[in-house]
Amino acid sequence: MKFKPLILSLLAACSLSVGFIIADDPVQKIVESLEQWLVQRPQEKVYLHFDKPYYAVGDTLWYKAYVTVGEDHRLSALSGILTVELVNDRDSVRRRERISLTSGLGWGDFILSDSLLESGSYRIRAYTNWMRNAGEEYFFDKTITIGKAMSNKVFTNTTYSYAAVNGQQQVTATINYREFDGSPYADREVIYRVVSDGKIIAKGKGVTNAEGNVKISFDVKAPGTFKPGNLITTISIDNKEKVTKSIPLKAVANTVDVQFFPESGYLVNGLTSKVAFKATGADGLGKEVKGVVKDGQGNTVASFATEHLGMGAFTFTPAAGKTYKASLTFADGSVKDVDMPAMRTSGYVMNINNNNPAVLVFKITSAGTAAQDLILVAQAGGKVRYAAKPKGADTAFTAVIPKTRLTSGIVQFTLFSATGEPLNERLAFIQKADDLKIKLSPSKQDYATREKVSLGIEGRFSADSAGVSNLSMSVIDESKVKVDEDEENSIFASILLTSDLKGYVEKPNYYFHDVSDKTRADLDLLMLTQGYRRFEWKQLLAGNMGPMIYKPEQTIDIAGTVTQSKKPVAGAKIMLFNNTNKGRPFMIDTVADANGHFVFKGLIFTDSLKFMVQATTPKGKRYVDVKLDADPRQSVTISKNRADVAVNVDGDMMGYLRQSTAYFNEKVKYGIASRNNLLNEVKITSRREPVVKHSSNLNGAGNADQVITAKDLQACSTLEQCLQGRLVGVMFRNGIPYTTRGGGQMTVLIDGMAQGDDALRNITPFDVETVEVLRSGGKSAIYGFQGANGVIIITTKRGDGGFKSSYDGNPPGVVMYTPLGYYVSRAFYSPKYDVPDKNTNMADMRSTIYWNPNIYCDGKTPAEVSYFNADGKGSYRVVVEGIDDAGHIGRQVYRYKVQ
């Protein structure tokens, strides 16, 4: 068997010199297509380093952002703005920050205030505007858990069981209700409703027993169409007070789906293939399964069992004229037969052996095919790393590929026909020692409480390299924060693995924190069962990749269009001004183009500054309409990481919540924190609603089921954020209000005009005078079909409210706008015990001991950091991550004792 390897450097040289390109050479076409894709569509990736893996309401979540671009993971200069969002388990944005990037680096924090957050599973999403072209599947998206003890009177623990009853799928939830001290809520009425996809699918009530338990059972008519939802319960506690708890409902059955993945994409009669499989539960997590493969005569031809997180593999040689089934046995003893993938009578089978750390062995076998030249291409991040032309391949071909030609991360091997048609595909993950080596030099190994710690930090690719690197560092007290390193976030798992894969990856850091033969084999199973789809070969080779809709953001721009009688006003004059910028008012102007479009570029301001945009015709007439371009933020869809949602946040985090509460009480004792800073649940003390001066409410101003006034809308950047949790009988999904009575979408009116789905995101709270909610039929009936699911009536401020709004067209040509500005991160506070302080006697119960997002290493001398330990004794865990100027990423975990 003969083959001709094509070295990458030669391919690149040919592709750069047009005179040497053979027009009909398919290898050149593949290389050129990938190079064009890289130039036109450089791929940005985002990784966020957090100070710890989970939090409590009242904490601050600290993060460092690394944005890379291209196949070498170099820090990106393409984008200057990063959007970071905190999203709840109902896919609604609770916080959003706009981070300024300098050479791909930035940092920020989320203050997890009690006013807008409940306990539960939240997502942190981060993306640039440019990344939206690839799709949100490639955003940074990490699920974190946030518990709540302060102002939380009810703690729950829930278990689910599933059964088929009279042909219907039945779900039973056993919920335990307790106080913070562990005392049960006995003999309390519980009212519940089950909500899925914004619709109520079941409701009822029950009473807790002496242990605080209540059993809730409900039927699901169409379990196959169920989407993850919530079991929302309201329990009556002391003094007739009612507390509502939302408990995630991830599944309504214990069914397990098993899929088979032949290594080459398909099976070929007569050829031995590796077949991977993955067993996934209805909750999205991998499940154990074992089984055998039998032919049509009942003969067992292969056996298998899961090896890691529901994944496994076996070898199998199908025979012509036979059919095969897999007989599966699940962990609960249930059995099921499924058909094996269909076989082909002819084709190719690829096999990769990735066990040797130095080389990768690639083998092709074929059956029923005519002799033809083939093309083998290995690419990573769009860059060809290896290519070969097997000559006259009609039986077998083997290549031994040195891993020095490949880079760490996912490599896609594709077999093409002689004409460049993709035939087979296989992913392999390369793990090499080409990471940034981070070295920590402590002054000693053991420390005392409150003792000063000094660390020298170096980041080098190799011992003789002198490249610069930028690092971030967190230190936590492991006696307070227990860490599961498999579940933890890491720069390796994010940049090298999950950022290139669609779909959910369970415990991604398992493959990196303690690398072994076992983890490498399990990672290969993941490559066999998880898809890589940055592009489709046929579209790429045809040059049909579609337009890049979203442009890189370097600065904050305010843009829009001026029209008159719905026609663009060419040459319109536009002024942008602000007089609330801490005594430093400013005004700039510009002129619209021939299409009436204008843009103010390069604005620098922190959020949230209020602007007025005023436009006139070229002759100064103000009777024009101004429409601002939509804010370039990505809407939120259902999370691909729903499997990571925690059902029992309260129980899982109780130890951390108790120490967090004790620390907060200690700060209150010494006057560092105040309970008045916590916004407890809103309690109605009077049935009299606030006075509404003016309103478009057809029932009359203020004649509503609930009224929210301007004074209640001061602490949020969007109206949606302000209304979350405040409106009785209303729930939000992706910024859209739905009634809890039937789950239908509510109508939103602004000054009498019906609005679209983005209404609550496009109006700032400062513009709003009142929000009136019509829920009851007596109030909403006057709106006819618009009031079927309830109405939210928003009245903006008029002359007597502070300013006139443009929502009702008066005054013309004026728009008030409060865009999201740059977030200015706060400085992490670390006490200095070598300096006298009045609070020296206060117990230091910090869980995050130190956080530093910006450590610069010049490659010559170690950077020095220092901080003081807290009062906690035991193991302190230091995590340092970062990247150098050549794109090498690194991570180092170090522990020391505090006694």
DRENRO-43870 format. One line per 8 residues: number of its first residue (from 1); their letters; for each residue x, y, z of C-alpha. Coordinates in steps of 0.2 Angstrom, whole numbers, m for minus. Layout:
BEGIN
NUM = a = X,Y,Z  ...
This chain:
BEGIN
1 = mkfkplil = 0,0,0  7,17,m5  3,34,1  10,51,m1  10,63,14  8,81,10  17,92,23  7,107,29
9 = sllaacsl = 21,119,25  21,114,7  2,115,6  3,132,13  17,138,1  7,131,m14  m9,140,m8  m1,156,m6
17 = svgfiiad = 7,156,m23  m7,157,m36  5,152,m50  8,135,m43  m10,130,m40  m18,117,m51  m35,122,m53  m43,105,m53
25 = dpvqkive = m32,98,m38  m45,94,m25  m32,94,m11  m28,112,m16  m46,116,m16  m49,109,2  m34,119,8  m39,135,0
33 = sleqwlvq = m57,134,6  m51,131,24  m39,146,22  m53,157,15  m64,152,29  m51,156,42  m48,173,34  m67,178,32
41 = rpqekvyl = m73,169,48  m60,169,62  m68,160,76  m68,169,93  m69,159,109  m73,165,127  m68,158,143  m73,165,161
49 = hfdkpyya = m62,160,176  m73,161,192  m67,164,209  m77,148,215  m89,135,208  m105,141,217  m112,155,227  m125,161,240
57 = vgdtlwyk = m137,176,237  m127,191,245  m110,185,238  m101,193,224  m97,183,209  m80,188,202  m74,183,184  m60,185,172
65 = ayvtvged = m63,185,153  m51,177,140  m56,180,122  m46,171,109  m47,170,90  m41,158,77  m34,141,77  m19,145,89
73 = hrlsalsg = m30,153,102  m21,169,103  m29,183,112  m41,192,101  m40,210,95  m56,207,84  m69,212,97  m68,226,110
81 = iltvelvn = m84,222,119  m90,206,128  m107,204,134  m109,193,150  m126,188,156  m133,180,172  m148,169,166  m160,160,178
89 = drdsvrrr = m167,143,175  m182,150,166  m170,157,153  m173,175,158  m158,187,160  m156,193,178  m140,203,175  m131,209,160
97 = erisltsg = m114,217,159  m104,225,145  m86,222,147  m72,232,139  m59,221,131  m41,225,130  m32,213,119  m45,200,123
105 = lgwgdfil = m44,202,141  m57,209,153  m65,206,170  m80,210,180  m92,204,194  m110,201,198  m117,207,215  m129,193,219
113 = sdsllesg = m142,204,228  m157,198,237  m168,209,227  m169,200,211  m162,183,214  m169,167,221  m160,151,225  m158,140,210
121 = syrirayt = m147,135,195  m141,150,184  m131,151,168  m117,163,165  m117,167,146  m103,176,138  m101,181,120  m95,194,108
129 = nwmrnage = m106,201,94  m95,192,81  m98,176,89  m117,177,86  m113,172,68  m108,155,73  m123,153,84  m126,153,103
137 = eyffdkti = m121,134,103  m103,141,103  m105,154,117  m97,152,134  m112,144,144  m109,138,161  m122,133,174  m119,138,192
145 = tigkamsn = m129,136,208  m134,150,219  m142,146,236  m152,158,247  m153,159,266  m156,177,270  m174,181,269  m178,163,264
153 = kvftntty = m190,155,276  m193,139,267  m180,126,262  m185,111,251  m178,94,246  m187,85,232  m186,67,225  m195,62,209
161 = syaavngq = m202,45,204  m210,39,188  m223,25,184  m235,20,170  m253,20,178  m268,15,167  m259,19,151  m254,36,157
169 = qqvtatin = m236,42,163  m237,47,181  m225,58,190  m224,58,209  m214,72,218  m210,70,237  m206,87,244  m199,90,261
177 = yrefdgsp = m202,108,268  m190,114,283  m185,129,291  m167,135,291  m163,126,307  m170,110,301  m187,110,309  m201,103,298
185 = yadreviy = m216,113,292  m229,100,298  m248,100,293  m246,115,281  m257,117,265  m247,116,249  m254,122,233  m245,117,217
193 = rvvsdgki = m245,119,198  m233,111,185  m227,123,172  m219,117,155  m215,129,141  m225,143,149  m241,132,151  m249,124,166
201 = iakgkgvt = m250,105,163  m256,100,181  m262,108,197  m268,104,214  m265,104,233  m260,94,247  m255,94,266  m238,91,273
209 = naegnvki = m236,77,286  m227,77,303  m210,76,294  m214,91,283  m216,79,268  m230,81,255  m232,69,240  m238,77,223
217 = sfdvkapg = m243,65,209  m249,71,192  m252,63,175  m243,68,159  m253,65,143  m239,67,131  m222,64,139  m213,63,122
225 = tfkpgnli = m217,82,120  m213,87,137  m200,101,139  m191,104,155  m201,115,167  m205,119,185  m215,112,199  m221,128,208
233 = ttisidnk = m228,126,225  m235,138,238  m234,133,256  m244,142,270  m232,145,285  m235,155,301  m246,170,303  m255,165,286
241 = ekvtksip = m240,170,277  m237,160,260  m220,156,252  m218,151,234  m204,139,229  m200,134,211  m193,117,210  m185,111,193
249 = lkavantv = m194,97,184  m181,90,172  m190,75,166  m207,66,167  m201,48,165  m186,37,169  m184,32,150  m166,30,143
257 = dvqffpes = m162,34,125  m148,24,117  m139,29,101  m126,20,92  m112,29,82  m101,18,70  m83,25,70  m84,30,52
265 = gylvnglt = m102,36,52  m109,20,45  m107,1,45  m100,m9,30  m104,m27,27  m89,m38,30  m78,m24,38  m75,m24,57
273 = skvafkat = m80,m7,64  m79,1,81  m96,6,87  m98,19,101  m114,21,110  m122,33,122  m136,31,134  m145,47,140
281 = gadglgke = m158,48,153  m173,59,151  m164,72,163  m150,73,150  m137,64,160  m128,48,155  m135,32,162  m128,14,164
289 = vkgvvkdg = m133,1,152  m127,m16,146  m132,m27,132  m128,m39,117  m130,m38,98  m139,m52,90  m142,m57,72  m159,m62,65
297 = qgntvasf = m156,m80,71  m153,m75,89  m135,m77,89  m125,m66,100  m111,m57,89  m105,m43,102  m108,m38,120  m105,m21,128
305 = atehlgmg = m107,m10,144  m105,8,148  m88,14,153  m90,32,157  m106,43,159  m117,32,148  m104,30,135  m95,14,128
313 = aftftpaa = m89,5,113  m87,m12,105  m81,m20,89  m93,m28,77  m92,m36,60  m109,m36,50  m112,m49,37  m121,m47,21
321 = gktykasl = m140,m52,21  m142,m51,40  m150,m39,51  m145,m35,69  m153,m29,85  m146,m23,102  m154,m31,117  m152,m18,131
329 = tfadgsvk = m153,m20,150  m154,m4,161  m149,m1,179  m167,m4,185  m168,m21,177  m179,m16,163  m175,m22,145  m177,m16,128
337 = dvdmpamr = m173,m21,110  m167,m8,97  m162,m9,79  m143,m7,75  m139,6,62  m141,0,44  m127,m7,34  m120,m3,17
345 = tsgyvmni = m114,m16,5  m99,m5,0  m89,9,7  m74,13,19  m71,11,37  m59,22,46  m51,18,63  m40,28,74
353 = nnnnpavl = m29,22,88  m25,37,99  m18,27,114  1,31,110  6,48,117  18,51,103  9,45,87  m9,43,81
361 = vfkitsag = m12,27,70  m24,29,56  m31,14,46  m43,13,32  m51,m3,25  m64,m4,11  m76,m17,4  m85,m17,m13
369 = taaqdlil = m77,m1,m19  m67,1,m35  m49,6,m34  m47,25,m33  m36,38,m26  m42,45,m9  m38,61,1  m36,61,19
377 = vaqaggkv = m36,78,28  m34,82,46  m39,100,51  m40,109,68  m49,125,70  m49,127,51  m30,124,49  m24,109,39
385 = ryaakpkg = m12,99,50  m10,84,40  m14,78,23  m11,62,13  m16,54,m4  m17,35,m3  m14,29,m20  m26,16,m28
393 = adtaftav = m34,12,m11  m45,m3,m13  m41,m14,2  m32,m6,16  m22,10,20  m12,14,36  m3,30,42  7,33,57
401 = ipktrlts = 5,52,61  17,60,73  7,71,86  20,84,83  11,89,67  m5,91,77  m10,103,91  m19,100,107
409 = givqftlf = m38,100,105  m51,93,93  m44,87,76  m56,82,63  m51,68,51  m60,67,34  m58,55,20  m62,62,3
417 = satgepln = m64,54,m14  m53,58,m28  m65,71,m33  m66,79,m16  m82,72,m10  m82,69,9  m84,50,13  m80,47,31
425 = erlafiqk = m77,58,46  m69,55,63  m64,66,78  m49,64,89  m43,74,104  m25,77,105  m17,80,122  1,86,122
433 = addlkikl = 12,95,134  11,111,124  2,121,138  8,136,147  18,130,162  12,140,178  24,139,193  20,145,210
441 = spskqdya = 34,148,223  27,150,240  37,157,254  32,142,265  21,127,265  11,129,281  3,145,288  m7,152,302
449 = trekvslg = m24,160,302  m23,179,297  m5,176,292  2,185,276  5,174,261  17,179,248  18,169,231  29,171,216
457 = iegrfsad = 21,167,200  28,163,183  20,158,167  31,151,153  28,139,139  46,131,141  60,134,153  70,145,140
465 = sagvsnls = 55,155,134  53,173,138  35,176,132  23,187,142  7,180,149  m8,186,158  m15,176,173  m30,177,185
473 = msvidesk = m29,169,202  m42,164,215  m40,157,233  m54,148,242  m55,140,259  m60,122,255  m67,119,272  m81,131,267
481 = vkvdedee = m81,128,248  m81,109,243  m75,107,225  m79,93,213  m65,95,200  m74,85,187  m89,98,188  m77,113,189
489 = nsifasil = m74,126,176  m57,126,168  m48,135,154  m43,118,146  m61,111,145  m68,127,139  m55,133,125  m50,116,119
497 = ltsdlkgy = m66,106,121  m83,113,124  m81,128,113  m80,117,98  m94,106,102  m113,108,100  m124,100,113  m121,96,131
505 = vekpnyyf = m105,89,138  m106,81,155  m92,85,167  m80,92,154  m66,95,167  m65,76,171  m54,74,155  m41,87,161
513 = hdvsdktr = m39,88,179  m30,71,182  m25,65,164  m23,46,163  m25,32,151  m43,30,157  m47,48,155  m39,48,137
521 = adldllml = m50,33,133  m65,41,139  m62,57,130  m60,47,114  m78,40,118  m84,58,119  m76,61,102  m85,46,94
529 = tqgyrrfe = m102,51,101  m102,71,101  m103,81,84  m91,94,78  m100,106,66  m91,122,64  m95,120,45  m102,108,33
537 = wkqllagn = m89,102,20  m101,103,5  m105,121,9  m87,125,13  m81,118,m4  m95,126,m14  m91,143,m6  m108,144,1
545 = mgpmiykp = m106,148,19  m119,163,19  m116,181,25  m108,186,41  m123,196,48  m115,202,65  m100,213,64  m86,214,77
553 = eqtidiag = m90,228,91  m75,238,95  m84,253,104  m101,257,109  m111,265,95  m128,273,95  m136,272,78  m154,274,71
561 = tvtqskkp = m164,280,56  m174,296,54  m190,296,44  m204,307,39  m220,300,34  m211,283,34  m198,289,21  m180,291,25
569 = vagakiml = m174,309,28  m157,311,19  m146,323,27  m156,324,43  m147,333,58  m146,323,74  m139,328,91  m135,316,105
577 = fnntnkgr = m133,324,122  m133,321,140  m134,332,156  m133,319,170  m115,313,168  m110,319,186  m110,337,181  m100,335,164
585 = pfmidtva = m114,337,151  m109,334,133  m117,335,116  m111,329,99  m120,329,82  m120,321,65  m129,320,49  m139,305,42
593 = danghfvf = m134,297,26  m145,295,10  m155,282,19  m158,292,34  m147,282,44  m135,289,57  m122,283,69  m112,290,84
601 = kgliftds = m97,280,85  m84,277,99  m94,282,114  m86,278,131  m98,278,146  m102,267,161  m120,260,163  m132,267,163
609 = lkfmvqat = m131,284,156  m147,292,150  m146,301,132  m158,311,122  m157,309,103  m165,323,94  m167,324,75  m173,337,63
617 = tpkgkryv = m174,339,44  m159,347,35  m169,364,36  m172,362,55  m190,355,55  m193,343,70  m208,334,63  m198,318,60
625 = dvkldadp = m198,300,68  m182,293,76  m180,274,77  m164,268,86  m156,252,80  m159,237,91  m147,233,105  m135,219,98
633 = rqsvtisk = m139,207,112  m143,189,109  m160,183,114  m160,168,127  m166,151,121  m168,135,131  m151,130,139  m141,116,131
641 = nradvavn = m135,113,149  m152,109,157  m145,93,163  m134,103,175  m149,111,183  m149,106,202  m166,100,209  m161,102,227
649 = vdgdmmgy = m151,118,229  m156,121,247  m151,103,253  m135,102,242  m129,119,248  m135,119,266  m117,119,274  m111,133,263
657 = lrqstayf = m127,143,266  m125,142,285  m107,148,285  m112,162,272  m126,167,284  m115,167,299  m102,178,290  m116,190,285
665 = nekvkygi = m122,191,303  m105,195,309  m103,209,296  m120,216,302  m113,215,320  m98,226,316  m108,238,305  m100,233,289
673 = asrnnlln = m117,226,282  m135,231,285  m150,221,284  m159,236,277  m149,232,261  m158,216,258  m175,218,249  m187,205,256
681 = evkitsrr = m202,199,248  m215,213,244  m229,212,256  m246,221,253  m251,230,268  m266,239,261  m278,235,247  m277,253,241
689 = epvvkhss = m267,254,225  m255,269,222  m263,284,214  m261,285,195  m261,302,188  m264,297,169  m265,281,160  m272,273,144
697 = nlngagna = m281,260,155  m298,258,147  m305,254,164  m299,270,170  m282,276,178  m277,264,192  m292,253,190  m281,237,189
705 = dqvitakd = m277,221,199  m259,228,203  m250,244,201  m231,247,201  m226,265,201  m210,274,196  m202,274,214  m202,255,213
713 = lqacstle = m192,255,197  m176,263,201  m163,249,204  m164,240,187  m156,243,169  m172,235,160  m190,235,165  m190,216,163
721 = qclqgrlv = m178,215,177  m188,227,188  m204,217,186  m197,200,189  m204,193,205  m215,208,208  m230,205,197  m243,193,205
729 = gvmfrngi = m249,180,193  m236,184,180  m220,174,175  m207,179,163  m199,168,150  m185,176,139  m192,193,144  m210,189,138
737 = pyttrggg = m224,190,152  m235,175,153  m250,173,165  m249,159,178  m267,155,174  m266,144,159  m248,150,154  m254,161,139
745 = qmtvlidg = m243,176,133  m250,193,140  m253,208,130  m241,223,133  m247,240,130  m236,256,130  m246,272,131  m260,262,123
753 = maqgddal = m250,254,109  m248,235,108  m230,230,108  m219,216,102  m210,203,112  m195,214,116  m206,228,123  m200,226,141
761 = rnitpfdv = m181,226,136  m182,241,125  m189,253,138  m179,259,152  m187,260,170  m183,278,171  m195,281,157  m210,273,166
769 = etvevlrs = m223,282,177  m233,266,181  m236,248,177  m254,242,178  m258,223,178  m275,217,173  m277,198,177  m295,196,182
777 = ggksaiyg = m308,194,169  m318,209,175  m303,220,172  m296,213,156  m313,209,147  m313,227,140  m298,223,129  m307,208,120
785 = fqgangvi = m296,195,112  m281,206,118  m285,203,136  m288,184,135  m272,181,145  m271,197,154  m264,214,150  m249,224,156
793 = iittkrgd = m251,243,154  m236,254,154  m238,272,155  m223,283,152  m218,299,160  m226,315,154  m222,333,158  m227,331,176
801 = ggfkssyd = m217,316,178  m200,324,174  m199,324,155  m209,320,139  m208,303,131  m207,300,112  m218,284,114  m234,294,111
809 = gnppgvvm = m225,305,97  m224,321,108  m212,329,106  m208,324,88  m190,319,84  m184,315,101  m180,298,109  m174,295,127
817 = ytplgyyv = m162,281,127  m152,272,141  m140,260,133  m130,247,142  m113,256,146  m96,248,151  m96,239,167  m83,245,179
825 = srafyspk = m78,231,190  m76,233,209  m59,230,218  m59,214,228  m57,218,246  m44,209,256  m41,214,274  m23,218,279
833 = ydvpdknt = m19,212,296  m3,220,298  m12,237,298  m22,242,314  m41,241,310  m56,244,321  m64,228,315  m49,217,320
841 = nmadmrst = m60,207,332  m73,202,319  m72,184,314  m65,183,297  m76,169,289  m72,173,271  m74,158,258  m65,168,244
849 = iywnpniy = m49,173,252  m41,182,237  m45,186,219  m34,194,207  m40,195,188  m24,204,181  m7,196,185  6,201,172
857 = cdgktpae = 21,190,169  35,196,159  44,180,156  59,186,165  56,188,184  41,181,194  26,191,198  23,194,216
865 = vsyfnadg = 6,193,225  2,193,243  m14,193,254  m19,187,271  m28,171,277  m44,171,285  m49,163,302  m54,146,293
873 = kgsyrvvv = m42,132,296  m38,117,284  m34,117,266  m34,133,255  m35,130,237  m26,142,224  m31,141,206  m21,151,193
881 = egiddagh = m26,151,175  m20,161,160  m13,163,143  3,169,135  6,180,119  8,164,108  m9,157,113  m3,144,125
889 = igrqvyry = m16,141,139  m12,135,157  m19,131,173  m11,127,190  m19,121,206  m10,122,222  m15,119,240  m7,124,257
897 = kvq = m12,121,275  m18,134,287  m17,129,306
